[in-house]
């Protein structure tokens, strides 16, 4: 039996993307190795990458990855509050996996008291089912303007009285200033629950870092629990930000526009990992390169992102691309853009109205209040029905028209998606279509890359989880001896 000085541990960061999600995933895998029943938990997440859970709800993609690391099915209690930004000042608020409302930032700030009740409800359920709950914070606890009614960082830690470890990314630079400055922004009680520091993404000679570690411990009175190495080539789902690195290594070029409200860009992780694929994300103002395949990604605000595409000159580039024999895929919101119009009479994604689509498929889309949340499986309709596929649907809206008579997939016995008569265009609501090895190969063959080896993204993800767990063993050993207010929670 393993002795742990905590039953709940919170991982906070000095900044966004400090490595909180990865540290929680690593610890989930390490505890699983010890036979400890562990669950991940993030009180509040703001992300456009989401996953469908076993109980038919929606949570942040990072929590689904952490559940995989823990060897359990993802559940809505693991991320009770999910905010999906639809503009710079507003977001769709999802509570316990279901859409509650669209709120601007000020309205949501007032709503936080109710949100905290939902957070604590989910936390208590997890505490009743698992021996350990590993909690991930959001952003940084040093965001002074968000301290009132905080539910994401120290507000939650204070409410449940749990220890906190603070993660900082040394690869960004200024790691000691980040850690000392964060502590300085906390109240006395909040500083008291910081059990130690984790320095993430270190590369170099550790002996050269040691004087800084000694200074930090002397300056703060807090131990450095671990220095985690920079690990290259990880295949782990991003919480939100689009990966800045391209994969310019193969001869088959795939181009994806980075929509202002791009969602579930994890759809392209398998493509990024393939040695024959040169994957390019193209942002605002960047030239649109020639490509073998263009993919229009998902969107949290289809009409606004469609307007952005038009402003950036994508319709003309797509027409030219198709004229020269290129292939085009639209996923979810990108699929909706391919039709003749996107109609939003109820103002589901902003002001009520309608917008002319790209006109490449004979269909119209009507946005509705109901959000479709499904885990699905089936086979590819364009591959003689031989290639299996699985994924998930997360969308608000229904598409209808003659284009759907030539489907892209057959999902649970029903036709899904659409293809053009000349078979150059494919559209679908199915996220994760490239994640199944058989479908991956079939889609690449359809797009013109014949004989390419498939990529098993889940196997790559498992290998990465094992790597981050191995690299975090020093942290695990340090956590067995952390001191938090002199408390001992007993044996787990």
C-alpha positions as CSV (number, residue, x, y, z in Angstrom):
1,X,0.0,0.0,0.0
2,X,1.4,3.4,-1.0
3,X,1.5,6.1,1.6
4,X,0.4,9.6,0.2
5,X,0.3,12.8,2.1
6,X,-2.8,14.0,0.1
7,X,-6.0,12.7,-1.4
8,X,-6.3,15.7,-3.6
9,X,-3.4,17.6,-5.2
10,X,-3.7,20.6,-7.4
11,X,-1.3,21.5,-10.2
12,X,-1.2,25.2,-11.0
13,X,1.1,27.1,-13.4
14,X,2.8,30.5,-13.5
15,X,1.5,31.0,-17.0
16,X,-0.8,29.3,-19.6
17,X,1.0,26.4,-21.4
18,X,3.4,26.0,-18.5
19,X,2.8,22.2,-18.7
20,X,0.0,21.7,-16.2
21,X,-2.0,19.4,-18.4
22,X,1.0,17.2,-19.1
23,X,2.1,17.1,-15.5
24,X,-1.4,15.9,-14.4
25,X,-1.4,13.3,-17.2
26,X,2.0,12.1,-16.2
27,X,0.9,11.8,-12.5
28,X,-2.3,10.0,-13.5
29,X,-0.2,7.4,-15.4
30,X,2.2,7.0,-12.5
31,X,-0.5,6.5,-9.9
32,X,-2.2,4.0,-12.3
33,X,1.0,2.1,-12.4
34,X,0.9,1.9,-8.6
35,X,-2.6,0.5,-8.7
36,X,-4.1,3.7,-7.3
37,X,-7.5,4.7,-8.5
38,X,-7.0,8.2,-9.7
39,X,-9.2,10.7,-11.6
40,X,-8.2,14.0,-13.3
41,X,-10.3,17.2,-12.6
42,X,-10.3,20.7,-14.0
43,X,-12.8,23.0,-12.3
44,X,-13.0,25.4,-15.2
45,X,-11.5,25.1,-18.7
46,X,-11.5,27.6,-21.5
47,X,-10.8,25.7,-24.7
48,X,-12.1,25.1,-28.2
49,X,-10.7,21.5,-28.2
50,X,-13.3,19.3,-26.6
51,X,-14.2,15.6,-26.3
52,X,-17.5,13.7,-26.0
53,X,-17.7,11.8,-22.7
54,X,-19.1,8.3,-21.8
55,X,-22.1,10.0,-20.2
56,X,-22.9,12.0,-23.4
57,X,-21.5,15.4,-22.4
58,X,-18.6,17.6,-23.5
59,X,-15.4,18.3,-21.6
60,X,-12.0,19.8,-22.5
61,X,-9.8,17.5,-24.6
62,X,-6.9,17.6,-22.1
63,X,-9.1,16.0,-19.4
64,X,-10.0,13.2,-21.8
65,X,-6.3,12.6,-22.4
66,X,-5.7,12.6,-18.6
67,X,-8.5,10.1,-18.2
68,X,-6.8,7.9,-20.7
69,X,-3.6,8.2,-18.7
70,X,-5.5,7.1,-15.6
71,X,-7.1,4.2,-17.4
72,X,-10.7,5.4,-17.0
73,X,-13.4,6.6,-19.3
74,X,-13.8,10.4,-19.6
75,X,-16.8,11.8,-17.6
76,X,-18.3,15.3,-17.4
77,X,-17.4,15.5,-13.7
78,X,-13.8,15.8,-14.7
79,X,-14.4,19.2,-16.2
80,X,-17.7,20.6,-14.9
81,X,-17.3,24.1,-16.4
82,X,-16.2,24.4,-20.0
83,X,-16.0,27.8,-21.7
84,X,-15.9,27.8,-25.5
85,X,-15.2,31.4,-26.7
86,X,-17.4,32.5,-29.6
87,X,-15.9,36.0,-29.7
88,X,-13.3,38.1,-27.9
89,X,-15.8,39.0,-25.1
90,X,-18.3,36.1,-25.1
91,X,-18.4,32.3,-24.7
92,X,-20.7,29.4,-24.7
93,X,-20.9,28.2,-21.1
94,X,-21.1,24.4,-20.7
95,X,-22.0,23.0,-17.2
96,X,-21.8,19.3,-16.5
97,X,-21.3,18.6,-20.2
98,X,-24.4,20.5,-21.5
99,X,-24.8,24.0,-22.9
100,X,-26.1,26.4,-20.2
101,X,-26.0,29.7,-22.0
102,X,-24.0,32.2,-24.0
103,X,-22.5,34.8,-21.7
104,X,-20.2,37.8,-22.0
105,X,-17.3,38.1,-19.7
106,X,-19.1,40.3,-17.2
107,X,-22.2,38.1,-17.0
108,X,-20.0,35.0,-16.5
109,X,-18.1,36.7,-13.7
110,X,-21.4,37.2,-11.9
111,X,-22.4,33.6,-12.6
112,X,-19.3,32.2,-10.9
113,X,-21.0,31.6,-7.6
114,X,-23.4,29.2,-9.3
115,X,-20.5,27.7,-11.3
116,X,-18.6,27.0,-8.1
117,X,-21.6,25.0,-6.8
118,X,-21.4,22.9,-9.9
119,X,-17.7,22.5,-9.5
120,X,-17.9,21.3,-5.9
121,X,-20.7,18.9,-6.8
122,X,-18.6,17.2,-9.4
123,X,-15.5,17.2,-7.2
124,X,-17.4,15.5,-4.3
125,X,-18.6,12.8,-6.7
126,X,-15.1,12.1,-7.9
127,X,-13.8,12.0,-4.3
128,X,-16.4,9.4,-3.5
129,X,-15.3,7.2,-6.4
130,X,-11.5,7.5,-6.5
131,X,-8.7,7.3,-4.0
132,X,-6.9,10.4,-5.5
133,X,-8.1,13.4,-7.4
134,X,-5.5,15.3,-9.4
135,X,-6.7,18.9,-10.1
136,X,-5.5,21.1,-12.9
137,X,-5.6,24.9,-12.6
138,X,-6.3,27.3,-15.4
139,X,-4.0,30.1,-16.6
140,X,-2.2,31.4,-13.5
141,X,-3.3,32.1,-9.9
142,X,-1.5,35.5,-10.1
143,X,-4.2,37.0,-12.4
144,X,-5.3,39.6,-9.8
145,X,-8.2,40.8,-11.8
146,X,-9.8,37.3,-11.7
147,X,-9.2,36.7,-8.0
148,X,-12.8,37.6,-6.9
149,X,-15.1,34.5,-7.1
150,X,-12.2,32.5,-8.5
151,X,-13.1,28.9,-9.2
152,X,-10.2,27.8,-11.4
153,X,-7.1,28.2,-9.2
154,X,-6.7,29.2,-5.5
155,X,-10.4,29.8,-5.0
156,X,-11.0,26.1,-5.6
157,X,-7.8,25.0,-3.6
158,X,-9.0,27.1,-0.6
159,X,-12.5,25.7,-0.9
160,X,-11.4,22.1,-0.6
161,X,-8.2,22.7,1.4
162,X,-5.8,20.9,-0.8
163,X,-2.0,21.3,-1.4
164,X,-0.8,22.9,-4.7
165,X,2.4,22.5,-6.7
166,X,3.4,25.3,-9.0
167,X,4.7,24.6,-12.5
168,X,6.9,27.0,-14.5
169,X,8.2,26.6,-18.1
170,X,12.0,27.3,-18.1
171,X,12.0,27.2,-22.0
172,X,10.1,30.5,-22.0
173,X,12.9,32.2,-20.0
174,X,12.5,34.1,-16.7
175,X,11.5,31.0,-14.7
176,X,12.7,32.3,-11.4
177,X,10.9,35.6,-11.9
178,X,7.7,33.7,-12.8
179,X,7.8,31.6,-9.6
180,X,8.8,34.4,-7.2
181,X,6.5,36.9,-8.8
182,X,3.5,34.4,-8.7
183,X,4.1,33.8,-5.0
184,X,4.3,37.5,-4.3
185,X,0.8,37.9,-5.8
186,X,-0.8,35.4,-3.5
187,X,-2.3,35.9,-0.1
188,X,-0.6,34.4,3.0
189,X,-3.0,31.4,3.1
190,X,-2.6,30.7,-0.6
191,X,1.2,30.9,-0.3
192,X,1.0,28.5,2.6
193,X,-0.6,25.8,0.5
194,X,2.1,25.8,-2.2
195,X,3.9,22.6,-1.4
196,X,6.7,23.1,-3.9
197,X,7.8,24.0,-7.5
198,X,8.2,22.0,-10.7
199,X,10.4,23.4,-13.4
200,X,9.3,22.1,-16.7
201,X,11.0,21.7,-20.2
202,X,14.6,22.0,-19.1
203,X,17.4,21.1,-21.5
204,X,21.0,21.5,-20.7
205,X,23.4,20.8,-17.8
206,X,21.5,20.5,-14.6
207,X,24.6,21.4,-12.6
208,X,24.5,24.9,-14.2
209,X,20.9,25.3,-13.0
210,X,21.6,24.2,-9.4
211,X,22.7,27.6,-8.1
212,X,19.4,29.1,-9.2
213,X,17.5,26.2,-7.6
214,X,19.4,26.8,-4.3
215,X,18.6,30.5,-4.5
216,X,14.9,29.9,-5.2
217,X,14.5,27.5,-2.3
218,X,16.3,29.9,0.1
219,X,14.4,32.9,-1.2
220,X,10.9,31.3,-1.0
221,X,11.3,28.6,1.6
222,X,9.7,26.2,-0.9
223,X,11.4,23.1,-2.3
224,X,12.0,22.4,-6.0
225,X,10.2,19.1,-6.3
226,X,11.5,18.2,-9.7
227,X,13.1,19.5,-12.9
228,X,11.4,17.9,-15.8
229,X,13.2,17.5,-19.2
230,X,12.2,18.9,-22.5
231,X,10.8,15.9,-24.4
232,X,10.8,16.1,-28.2
233,X,8.3,14.4,-30.4
234,X,5.4,14.0,-27.9
235,X,2.0,13.2,-29.4
236,X,-0.4,14.5,-26.8
237,X,-3.7,16.4,-27.4
238,X,-3.3,20.1,-27.2
239,X,-5.6,21.8,-24.7
240,X,-6.3,24.8,-27.0
241,X,-3.5,26.5,-28.9
242,X,-2.7,25.5,-32.4
243,X,0.8,24.0,-32.6
244,X,3.2,26.6,-33.9
245,X,5.5,24.0,-35.5
246,X,4.7,22.8,-39.0
247,X,5.6,19.4,-40.2
248,X,7.5,20.2,-43.3
249,X,9.0,16.8,-43.9
250,X,6.9,15.0,-46.5
251,X,6.1,15.4,-50.2
252,X,2.3,15.5,-49.8
253,X,1.2,18.9,-48.7
254,X,-1.9,19.5,-46.6
255,X,-3.0,23.1,-45.8
256,X,-5.4,24.2,-43.1
257,X,-6.6,27.7,-42.5
258,X,-6.3,28.8,-38.8
259,X,-9.8,30.2,-38.4
260,X,-10.2,32.8,-35.6
261,X,-12.5,30.4,-33.8
262,X,-10.9,27.1,-34.9
263,X,-12.1,24.2,-32.8
264,X,-10.8,20.6,-32.3
265,X,-7.7,21.1,-34.4
266,X,-6.6,17.9,-32.7
267,X,-8.3,16.4,-35.8
268,X,-4.9,17.0,-37.6
269,X,-2.6,15.4,-35.0
270,X,-2.4,12.1,-37.0
271,X,-1.5,14.1,-40.2
272,X,1.2,16.0,-38.3
273,X,2.8,12.7,-37.2
274,X,2.9,11.1,-40.7
275,X,6.4,11.1,-42.4
276,X,5.0,11.7,-45.9
277,X,2.8,14.7,-45.0
278,X,3.9,18.3,-45.1
279,X,1.2,20.0,-42.9
280,X,0.8,23.8,-43.0
281,X,-1.4,25.9,-40.8
282,X,-2.1,29.2,-42.6
283,X,-3.0,32.2,-40.5
284,X,-4.3,35.7,-41.2
285,X,-2.4,37.6,-43.8
286,X,-0.2,34.6,-44.8
287,X,0.1,33.5,-48.4
288,X,-1.9,30.4,-49.2
289,X,0.5,27.8,-50.6
290,X,-0.2,25.2,-53.3
291,X,-1.5,22.0,-51.8
292,X,-2.5,18.5,-52.5
293,X,-5.3,18.6,-49.9
294,X,-7.0,21.6,-48.2
295,X,-9.0,20.9,-45.0
296,X,-11.4,23.4,-43.6
297,X,-11.5,22.8,-39.9
298,X,-14.2,23.0,-37.2
299,X,-15.4,26.4,-36.0
300,X,-17.1,27.7,-32.9
301,X,-18.5,30.6,-35.0
302,X,-19.2,29.3,-38.5
303,X,-20.5,32.5,-40.1
304,X,-17.9,34.8,-38.6
305,X,-15.1,32.4,-39.6
306,X,-16.6,32.0,-43.1
307,X,-16.5,35.8,-43.4
308,X,-12.9,35.7,-42.4
309,X,-12.1,33.0,-45.0
310,X,-13.6,35.3,-47.7
311,X,-11.6,38.3,-46.5
312,X,-8.4,36.3,-46.6
313,X,-9.0,35.2,-50.2
314,X,-9.6,31.5,-49.5
315,X,-12.6,31.0,-51.9
316,X,-10.5,32.0,-54.9
317,X,-7.6,29.9,-53.7
318,X,-10.0,26.9,-53.2
319,X,-11.5,27.3,-56.7
320,X,-8.0,27.4,-58.2
321,X,-7.0,24.4,-56.1
322,X,-9.9,22.3,-57.3
323,X,-9.4,23.4,-60.9
324,X,-5.9,21.9,-60.8
325,X,-7.2,18.6,-59.4
326,X,-6.6,19.2,-55.6
327,X,-8.9,17.6,-53.0
328,X,-10.9,19.4,-50.3
329,X,-12.3,18.2,-47.0
330,X,-14.6,20.2,-44.6
331,X,-14.9,19.1,-41.0
332,X,-17.9,20.1,-38.9
333,X,-18.1,23.9,-39.2
334,X,-15.8,23.6,-42.3
335,X,-18.4,21.2,-43.7
336,X,-21.2,23.7,-43.1
337,X,-19.2,26.3,-45.0
338,X,-19.1,24.2,-48.1
339,X,-22.8,24.6,-48.8
340,X,-24.9,27.3,-50.3
341,X,-25.8,29.0,-47.0
342,X,-25.5,29.0,-43.2
343,X,-28.7,30.2,-41.6
344,X,-28.9,31.2,-38.0
345,X,-32.4,32.6,-37.4
346,X,-32.2,32.2,-33.6
347,X,-28.8,33.8,-33.2
348,X,-27.2,30.6,-31.9
349,X,-23.7,31.9,-32.8
350,X,-24.1,35.6,-32.5
351,X,-26.5,38.0,-34.2
352,X,-29.4,36.3,-36.0
353,X,-29.0,36.2,-39.8
354,X,-27.8,34.2,-42.8
355,X,-24.6,34.0,-44.8
356,X,-23.9,32.7,-48.3
357,X,-21.6,29.7,-48.2
358,X,-18.8,28.7,-50.5
359,X,-21.4,27.0,-52.8
360,X,-19.3,23.9,-53.4
361,X,-21.9,21.4,-52.2
362,X,-25.6,21.5,-52.8
363,X,-26.8,21.8,-49.3
364,X,-27.9,24.4,-46.7
365,X,-27.2,24.4,-42.9
366,X,-29.6,25.6,-40.3
367,X,-28.1,26.3,-36.9
368,X,-30.2,25.2,-34.0
369,X,-30.1,25.5,-30.2
370,X,-29.6,21.7,-29.7
371,X,-26.0,20.5,-29.7
372,X,-25.3,17.1,-31.1
373,X,-22.9,15.2,-28.8
374,X,-22.1,11.6,-29.9
375,X,-19.4,9.1,-29.9
376,X,-19.8,7.2,-33.2
377,X,-18.3,4.5,-35.4
378,X,-18.9,3.1,-38.9
379,X,-17.1,2.8,-42.2
380,X,-16.0,5.0,-45.1
381,X,-18.6,5.2,-47.9
382,X,-15.9,6.1,-50.5
383,X,-13.8,3.0,-49.9
384,X,-16.2,0.3,-50.9
385,X,-17.2,0.1,-47.3
386,X,-14.0,-1.6,-46.2
387,X,-12.3,1.0,-44.0
388,X,-13.7,1.3,-40.5
389,X,-13.9,4.8,-38.8
390,X,-14.7,6.1,-35.4
391,X,-14.9,9.6,-33.9
392,X,-17.3,12.0,-32.3
393,X,-19.8,14.7,-33.3
394,X,-20.0,18.1,-31.5
395,X,-22.1,20.6,-33.5
396,X,-25.0,22.8,-33.4
397,X,-26.9,22.7,-36.7
398,X,-28.4,20.4,-39.3
399,X,-27.5,20.2,-43.0
400,X,-29.8,19.2,-45.8
401,X,-29.6,19.0,-49.6
402,X,-29.0,16.7,-52.5
403,X,-25.2,16.6,-51.7
404,X,-26.0,14.3,-48.8
405,X,-27.3,11.6,-51.1
406,X,-23.6,10.8,-51.8
407,X,-22.3,10.4,-48.2
408,X,-18.8,10.4,-46.9
409,X,-19.4,7.8,-44.2
410,X,-21.9,5.3,-43.0
411,X,-22.2,5.9,-39.2
412,X,-24.2,3.5,-37.0
413,X,-26.1,2.4,-40.1
414,X,-27.0,5.9,-41.3
415,X,-25.4,8.0,-44.2
416,X,-23.3,10.9,-42.9
417,X,-21.6,13.8,-44.6
418,X,-21.4,14.4,-48.3
419,X,-19.2,14.2,-51.4
420,X,-19.3,16.1,-54.6
421,X,-20.2,14.3,-57.8
422,X,-16.7,14.6,-59.2
423,X,-15.4,13.2,-55.8
424,X,-13.0,16.1,-55.3
425,X,-14.8,17.4,-52.2
426,X,-15.7,15.6,-49.0
427,X,-17.5,17.0,-46.0
428,X,-18.5,15.5,-42.6
429,X,-19.5,16.3,-39.1
430,X,-17.1,13.6,-37.9
431,X,-14.3,14.8,-35.7
432,X,-11.4,12.4,-35.3
433,X,-11.8,10.9,-38.8
434,X,-8.0,10.6,-39.2
435,X,-7.5,8.9,-35.8
436,X,-8.6,5.4,-36.9
437,X,-5.7,3.8,-38.9
438,X,-8.0,2.2,-41.5
439,X,-9.9,5.5,-42.2
440,X,-6.6,7.4,-42.1
441,X,-5.2,5.3,-45.0
442,X,-8.5,5.4,-46.9
443,X,-8.8,9.2,-46.6
444,X,-5.2,9.7,-47.8
445,X,-5.7,7.4,-50.7
446,X,-8.9,9.3,-51.6
447,X,-6.8,12.5,-51.4
448,X,-4.2,11.2,-53.7
449,X,-1.5,9.8,-51.4
450,X,-1.5,6.1,-52.5
451,X,0.3,3.4,-50.6
452,X,1.0,5.5,-47.5
453,X,1.5,3.8,-44.2
454,X,-1.2,4.5,-41.6
455,X,-0.7,6.2,-38.4
456,X,-2.1,4.8,-35.1
457,X,-2.6,8.0,-33.2
458,X,-3.8,6.2,-30.0
459,X,-0.6,4.1,-30.0
460,X,1.5,7.2,-30.3
461,X,-0.5,8.9,-27.6
462,X,0.1,5.9,-25.3
463,X,3.8,5.9,-26.0
464,X,3.9,9.6,-25.1
465,X,2.1,9.1,-21.9
466,X,4.6,6.4,-20.9
467,X,7.4,8.8,-21.7
468,X,6.1,11.7,-19.7
469,X,5.4,9.3,-16.8
470,X,8.9,8.0,-16.9
471,X,10.3,11.5,-17.0
472,X,8.2,12.4,-13.9
473,X,9.3,9.7,-11.6
474,X,11.5,12.1,-9.5
475,X,8.4,14.3,-9.0
476,X,6.4,11.2,-7.9
477,X,9.0,10.3,-5.3
478,X,9.1,13.9,-4.1
479,X,5.3,14.0,-3.7
480,X,5.4,11.0,-1.4
481,X,7.1,13.3,1.1
482,X,5.5,16.7,0.6
483,X,4.5,18.6,3.7
484,X,1.2,20.5,3.7
485,X,0.2,22.1,7.0
486,X,1.5,19.1,8.8
487,X,-1.4,17.0,7.6
488,X,-1.3,13.3,6.9
489,X,-4.2,11.9,4.9
490,X,-3.4,8.3,5.6
491,X,-2.6,5.5,3.3
492,X,-4.0,5.1,-0.2
